[in-house]
Amino acid sequence: MQERPSVLIVDDDPTHLKIYGWIVEAAGYHALFAEVRLAGVDLPDSPADLVLLDYRLGGRRAQSLQVARLIRSRLPEVPIIVLSEELYLPDDIAPMVEGFVRKGDPAKLVDQLNQLLRPSPSTPAQV
């Protein structure tokens, strides 16, 4: 039996961690959590296959960029999806991430997870 891909959710709000954890688990993935606090963030030792990163951590944009850099230094090949209330992916973090989802759109979030974590089946050969 193949293990479910893991999604690391990084946010400063424990309620958001729970909500996005439910969405991730309902989509068939394993949720890992990292709460951002004033002193920083402790990333879990468990490997992740994808990271969901809140853009506004503690109300400050710069902090999300610092956390993205930390994630890239420890998990350079792992895709990052930014979660935000912004209408578009913010320019400052865009070069470091593979996806963007506006908060409050769980269907789009699940779609992005599936695109990045489940490879497309190859087209069967026609006979």
Biotite code that builds the C-alpha atoms (Angstrom):
import biotite.structure as struc

atoms = struc.array([
    struc.Atom([0.000, 0.000, 0.000], chain_id="A", res_id=1, res_name="MET", atom_name="CA", element="C"),
    struc.Atom([1.409, 3.356, -1.030], chain_id="A", res_id=2, res_name="GLN", atom_name="CA", element="C"),
    struc.Atom([1.739, 6.058, 1.629], chain_id="A", res_id=3, res_name="GLU", atom_name="CA", element="C"),
    struc.Atom([-0.325, 9.219, 1.179], chain_id="A", res_id=4, res_name="ARG", atom_name="CA", element="C"),
    struc.Atom([1.607, 12.330, 0.140], chain_id="A", res_id=5, res_name="PRO", atom_name="CA", element="C"),
    struc.Atom([2.215, 14.777, 3.003], chain_id="A", res_id=6, res_name="SER", atom_name="CA", element="C"),
    struc.Atom([1.261, 18.441, 2.949], chain_id="A", res_id=7, res_name="VAL", atom_name="CA", element="C"),
    struc.Atom([2.939, 20.794, 5.426], chain_id="A", res_id=8, res_name="LEU", atom_name="CA", element="C"),
    struc.Atom([0.614, 23.647, 6.398], chain_id="A", res_id=9, res_name="ILE", atom_name="CA", element="C"),
    struc.Atom([2.395, 26.769, 7.670], chain_id="A", res_id=10, res_name="VAL", atom_name="CA", element="C"),
    struc.Atom([0.249, 29.457, 9.311], chain_id="A", res_id=11, res_name="ASP", atom_name="CA", element="C"),
    struc.Atom([0.207, 31.704, 12.362], chain_id="A", res_id=12, res_name="ASP", atom_name="CA", element="C"),
    struc.Atom([-3.453, 30.996, 13.184], chain_id="A", res_id=13, res_name="ASP", atom_name="CA", element="C"),
    struc.Atom([-4.234, 27.653, 14.893], chain_id="A", res_id=14, res_name="PRO", atom_name="CA", element="C"),
    struc.Atom([-7.800, 27.790, 13.544], chain_id="A", res_id=15, res_name="THR", atom_name="CA", element="C"),
    struc.Atom([-6.539, 28.105, 9.979], chain_id="A", res_id=16, res_name="HIS", atom_name="CA", element="C"),
    struc.Atom([-4.185, 25.174, 10.587], chain_id="A", res_id=17, res_name="LEU", atom_name="CA", element="C"),
    struc.Atom([-7.187, 23.035, 11.604], chain_id="A", res_id=18, res_name="LYS", atom_name="CA", element="C"),
    struc.Atom([-9.380, 24.168, 8.705], chain_id="A", res_id=19, res_name="ILE", atom_name="CA", element="C"),
    struc.Atom([-6.717, 23.581, 6.071], chain_id="A", res_id=20, res_name="TYR", atom_name="CA", element="C"),
    struc.Atom([-5.788, 20.321, 7.771], chain_id="A", res_id=21, res_name="GLY", atom_name="CA", element="C"),
    struc.Atom([-9.353, 19.090, 7.306], chain_id="A", res_id=22, res_name="TRP", atom_name="CA", element="C"),
    struc.Atom([-9.333, 20.114, 3.643], chain_id="A", res_id=23, res_name="ILE", atom_name="CA", element="C"),
    struc.Atom([-5.994, 18.391, 3.026], chain_id="A", res_id=24, res_name="VAL", atom_name="CA", element="C"),
    struc.Atom([-7.063, 15.208, 4.817], chain_id="A", res_id=25, res_name="GLU", atom_name="CA", element="C"),
    struc.Atom([-10.453, 15.121, 3.040], chain_id="A", res_id=26, res_name="ALA", atom_name="CA", element="C"),
    struc.Atom([-8.585, 15.338, -0.272], chain_id="A", res_id=27, res_name="ALA", atom_name="CA", element="C"),
    struc.Atom([-6.684, 12.163, 0.649], chain_id="A", res_id=28, res_name="GLY", atom_name="CA", element="C"),
    struc.Atom([-3.389, 13.652, 1.811], chain_id="A", res_id=29, res_name="TYR", atom_name="CA", element="C"),
    struc.Atom([-1.600, 13.559, 5.152], chain_id="A", res_id=30, res_name="HIS", atom_name="CA", element="C"),
    struc.Atom([-1.507, 16.946, 6.930], chain_id="A", res_id=31, res_name="ALA", atom_name="CA", element="C"),
    struc.Atom([1.558, 18.165, 8.839], chain_id="A", res_id=32, res_name="LEU", atom_name="CA", element="C"),
    struc.Atom([1.550, 21.436, 10.744], chain_id="A", res_id=33, res_name="PHE", atom_name="CA", element="C"),
    struc.Atom([3.971, 24.268, 11.523], chain_id="A", res_id=34, res_name="ALA", atom_name="CA", element="C"),
    struc.Atom([2.647, 27.196, 13.529], chain_id="A", res_id=35, res_name="GLU", atom_name="CA", element="C"),
    struc.Atom([4.474, 30.484, 13.026], chain_id="A", res_id=36, res_name="VAL", atom_name="CA", element="C"),
    struc.Atom([5.006, 32.345, 16.283], chain_id="A", res_id=37, res_name="ARG", atom_name="CA", element="C"),
    struc.Atom([6.799, 35.534, 17.278], chain_id="A", res_id=38, res_name="LEU", atom_name="CA", element="C"),
    struc.Atom([10.002, 33.567, 17.853], chain_id="A", res_id=39, res_name="ALA", atom_name="CA", element="C"),
    struc.Atom([9.816, 31.985, 14.399], chain_id="A", res_id=40, res_name="GLY", atom_name="CA", element="C"),
    struc.Atom([8.678, 28.646, 13.050], chain_id="A", res_id=41, res_name="VAL", atom_name="CA", element="C"),
    struc.Atom([9.795, 25.100, 13.775], chain_id="A", res_id=42, res_name="ASP", atom_name="CA", element="C"),
    struc.Atom([9.464, 22.939, 10.699], chain_id="A", res_id=43, res_name="LEU", atom_name="CA", element="C"),
    struc.Atom([8.706, 19.292, 11.506], chain_id="A", res_id=44, res_name="PRO", atom_name="CA", element="C"),
    struc.Atom([11.321, 16.631, 10.903], chain_id="A", res_id=45, res_name="ASP", atom_name="CA", element="C"),
    struc.Atom([8.827, 14.602, 8.864], chain_id="A", res_id=46, res_name="SER", atom_name="CA", element="C"),
    struc.Atom([9.370, 15.011, 5.136], chain_id="A", res_id=47, res_name="PRO", atom_name="CA", element="C"),
    struc.Atom([6.692, 16.882, 3.221], chain_id="A", res_id=48, res_name="ALA", atom_name="CA", element="C"),
    struc.Atom([5.717, 16.507, -0.414], chain_id="A", res_id=49, res_name="ASP", atom_name="CA", element="C"),
    struc.Atom([4.179, 19.988, -0.651], chain_id="A", res_id=50, res_name="LEU", atom_name="CA", element="C"),
    struc.Atom([3.913, 23.116, 1.528], chain_id="A", res_id=51, res_name="VAL", atom_name="CA", element="C"),
    struc.Atom([0.899, 25.396, 1.984], chain_id="A", res_id=52, res_name="LEU", atom_name="CA", element="C"),
    struc.Atom([2.161, 28.768, 3.200], chain_id="A", res_id=53, res_name="LEU", atom_name="CA", element="C"),
    struc.Atom([-0.031, 31.585, 4.491], chain_id="A", res_id=54, res_name="ASP", atom_name="CA", element="C"),
    struc.Atom([1.083, 34.888, 2.973], chain_id="A", res_id=55, res_name="TYR", atom_name="CA", element="C"),
    struc.Atom([0.215, 37.169, 5.885], chain_id="A", res_id=56, res_name="ARG", atom_name="CA", element="C"),
    struc.Atom([1.903, 35.792, 8.947], chain_id="A", res_id=57, res_name="LEU", atom_name="CA", element="C"),
    struc.Atom([1.246, 37.940, 11.975], chain_id="A", res_id=58, res_name="GLY", atom_name="CA", element="C"),
    struc.Atom([-0.041, 40.598, 9.585], chain_id="A", res_id=59, res_name="GLY", atom_name="CA", element="C"),
    struc.Atom([3.420, 41.071, 8.075], chain_id="A", res_id=60, res_name="ARG", atom_name="CA", element="C"),
    struc.Atom([4.227, 40.164, 4.503], chain_id="A", res_id=61, res_name="ARG", atom_name="CA", element="C"),
    struc.Atom([7.998, 40.068, 4.968], chain_id="A", res_id=62, res_name="ALA", atom_name="CA", element="C"),
    struc.Atom([7.725, 37.217, 7.437], chain_id="A", res_id=63, res_name="GLN", atom_name="CA", element="C"),
    struc.Atom([6.151, 34.913, 4.832], chain_id="A", res_id=64, res_name="SER", atom_name="CA", element="C"),
    struc.Atom([9.062, 35.604, 2.500], chain_id="A", res_id=65, res_name="LEU", atom_name="CA", element="C"),
    struc.Atom([11.507, 34.684, 5.282], chain_id="A", res_id=66, res_name="GLN", atom_name="CA", element="C"),
    struc.Atom([9.592, 31.472, 5.983], chain_id="A", res_id=67, res_name="VAL", atom_name="CA", element="C"),
    struc.Atom([9.575, 30.624, 2.253], chain_id="A", res_id=68, res_name="ALA", atom_name="CA", element="C"),
    struc.Atom([13.360, 31.048, 2.200], chain_id="A", res_id=69, res_name="ARG", atom_name="CA", element="C"),
    struc.Atom([13.680, 28.753, 5.219], chain_id="A", res_id=70, res_name="LEU", atom_name="CA", element="C"),
    struc.Atom([11.499, 26.137, 3.533], chain_id="A", res_id=71, res_name="ILE", atom_name="CA", element="C"),
    struc.Atom([13.533, 26.390, 0.313], chain_id="A", res_id=72, res_name="ARG", atom_name="CA", element="C"),
    struc.Atom([16.774, 25.935, 2.263], chain_id="A", res_id=73, res_name="SER", atom_name="CA", element="C"),
    struc.Atom([15.509, 22.752, 3.943], chain_id="A", res_id=74, res_name="ARG", atom_name="CA", element="C"),
    struc.Atom([13.186, 21.385, 1.269], chain_id="A", res_id=75, res_name="LEU", atom_name="CA", element="C"),
    struc.Atom([14.533, 22.764, -2.033], chain_id="A", res_id=76, res_name="PRO", atom_name="CA", element="C"),
    struc.Atom([12.540, 20.444, -4.314], chain_id="A", res_id=77, res_name="GLU", atom_name="CA", element="C"),
    struc.Atom([9.204, 20.652, -2.495], chain_id="A", res_id=78, res_name="VAL", atom_name="CA", element="C"),
    struc.Atom([6.533, 22.783, -4.201], chain_id="A", res_id=79, res_name="PRO", atom_name="CA", element="C"),
    struc.Atom([5.033, 25.660, -2.222], chain_id="A", res_id=80, res_name="ILE", atom_name="CA", element="C"),
    struc.Atom([1.477, 26.960, -2.620], chain_id="A", res_id=81, res_name="ILE", atom_name="CA", element="C"),
    struc.Atom([0.757, 30.403, -1.156], chain_id="A", res_id=82, res_name="VAL", atom_name="CA", element="C"),
    struc.Atom([-2.594, 30.965, 0.562], chain_id="A", res_id=83, res_name="LEU", atom_name="CA", element="C"),
    struc.Atom([-3.726, 34.584, 0.685], chain_id="A", res_id=84, res_name="SER", atom_name="CA", element="C"),
    struc.Atom([-6.620, 37.029, 0.705], chain_id="A", res_id=85, res_name="GLU", atom_name="CA", element="C"),
    struc.Atom([-4.819, 38.921, -2.080], chain_id="A", res_id=86, res_name="GLU", atom_name="CA", element="C"),
    struc.Atom([-6.399, 38.829, -5.554], chain_id="A", res_id=87, res_name="LEU", atom_name="CA", element="C"),
    struc.Atom([-3.169, 37.734, -7.221], chain_id="A", res_id=88, res_name="TYR", atom_name="CA", element="C"),
    struc.Atom([0.082, 36.103, -6.240], chain_id="A", res_id=89, res_name="LEU", atom_name="CA", element="C"),
    struc.Atom([2.214, 38.839, -4.625], chain_id="A", res_id=90, res_name="PRO", atom_name="CA", element="C"),
    struc.Atom([5.300, 39.723, -6.676], chain_id="A", res_id=91, res_name="ASP", atom_name="CA", element="C"),
    struc.Atom([7.742, 39.462, -3.764], chain_id="A", res_id=92, res_name="ASP", atom_name="CA", element="C"),
    struc.Atom([7.124, 35.763, -3.150], chain_id="A", res_id=93, res_name="ILE", atom_name="CA", element="C"),
    struc.Atom([6.192, 34.689, -6.701], chain_id="A", res_id=94, res_name="ALA", atom_name="CA", element="C"),
    struc.Atom([9.689, 33.471, -7.731], chain_id="A", res_id=95, res_name="PRO", atom_name="CA", element="C"),
    struc.Atom([9.807, 31.079, -4.773], chain_id="A", res_id=96, res_name="MET", atom_name="CA", element="C"),
    struc.Atom([6.486, 29.258, -5.202], chain_id="A", res_id=97, res_name="VAL", atom_name="CA", element="C"),
    struc.Atom([4.675, 26.959, -7.614], chain_id="A", res_id=98, res_name="GLU", atom_name="CA", element="C"),
    struc.Atom([1.086, 27.901, -6.841], chain_id="A", res_id=99, res_name="GLY", atom_name="CA", element="C"),
    struc.Atom([-1.357, 30.431, -5.432], chain_id="A", res_id=100, res_name="PHE", atom_name="CA", element="C"),
    struc.Atom([-4.841, 29.982, -3.980], chain_id="A", res_id=101, res_name="VAL", atom_name="CA", element="C"),
    struc.Atom([-7.084, 32.640, -2.521], chain_id="A", res_id=102, res_name="ARG", atom_name="CA", element="C"),
    struc.Atom([-8.322, 31.783, 0.950], chain_id="A", res_id=103, res_name="LYS", atom_name="CA", element="C"),
    struc.Atom([-11.908, 30.597, 1.003], chain_id="A", res_id=104, res_name="GLY", atom_name="CA", element="C"),
    struc.Atom([-11.637, 28.533, -2.200], chain_id="A", res_id=105, res_name="ASP", atom_name="CA", element="C"),
    struc.Atom([-11.192, 24.929, -1.010], chain_id="A", res_id=106, res_name="PRO", atom_name="CA", element="C"),
    struc.Atom([-12.092, 23.468, -4.419], chain_id="A", res_id=107, res_name="ALA", atom_name="CA", element="C"),
    struc.Atom([-9.263, 25.363, -6.090], chain_id="A", res_id=108, res_name="LYS", atom_name="CA", element="C"),
    struc.Atom([-6.909, 24.358, -3.269], chain_id="A", res_id=109, res_name="LEU", atom_name="CA", element="C"),
    struc.Atom([-7.717, 20.674, -3.749], chain_id="A", res_id=110, res_name="VAL", atom_name="CA", element="C"),
    struc.Atom([-7.299, 21.097, -7.512], chain_id="A", res_id=111, res_name="ASP", atom_name="CA", element="C"),
    struc.Atom([-3.822, 22.614, -7.004], chain_id="A", res_id=112, res_name="GLN", atom_name="CA", element="C"),
    struc.Atom([-2.874, 19.844, -4.562], chain_id="A", res_id=113, res_name="LEU", atom_name="CA", element="C"),
    struc.Atom([-3.950, 17.214, -7.058], chain_id="A", res_id=114, res_name="ASN", atom_name="CA", element="C"),
    struc.Atom([-2.065, 18.892, -9.920], chain_id="A", res_id=115, res_name="GLN", atom_name="CA", element="C"),
    struc.Atom([1.177, 19.073, -7.958], chain_id="A", res_id=116, res_name="LEU", atom_name="CA", element="C"),
    struc.Atom([0.983, 15.779, -6.059], chain_id="A", res_id=117, res_name="LEU", atom_name="CA", element="C"),
    struc.Atom([-0.750, 13.373, -8.391], chain_id="A", res_id=118, res_name="ARG", atom_name="CA", element="C"),
    struc.Atom([0.955, 12.960, -11.738], chain_id="A", res_id=119, res_name="PRO", atom_name="CA", element="C"),
    struc.Atom([-1.342, 12.861, -14.723], chain_id="A", res_id=120, res_name="SER", atom_name="CA", element="C"),
    struc.Atom([-1.954, 9.341, -15.952], chain_id="A", res_id=121, res_name="PRO", atom_name="CA", element="C"),
    struc.Atom([-0.293, 8.731, -19.267], chain_id="A", res_id=122, res_name="SER", atom_name="CA", element="C"),
    struc.Atom([-2.542, 8.575, -22.252], chain_id="A", res_id=123, res_name="THR", atom_name="CA", element="C"),
    struc.Atom([-3.156, 4.946, -23.216], chain_id="A", res_id=124, res_name="PRO", atom_name="CA", element="C"),
    struc.Atom([-1.865, 3.884, -26.591], chain_id="A", res_id=125, res_name="ALA", atom_name="CA", element="C"),
    struc.Atom([-4.539, 3.720, -29.239], chain_id="A", res_id=126, res_name="GLN", atom_name="CA", element="C"),
    struc.Atom([-4.988, 0.433, -31.013], chain_id="A", res_id=127, res_name="VAL", atom_name="CA", element="C"),
])
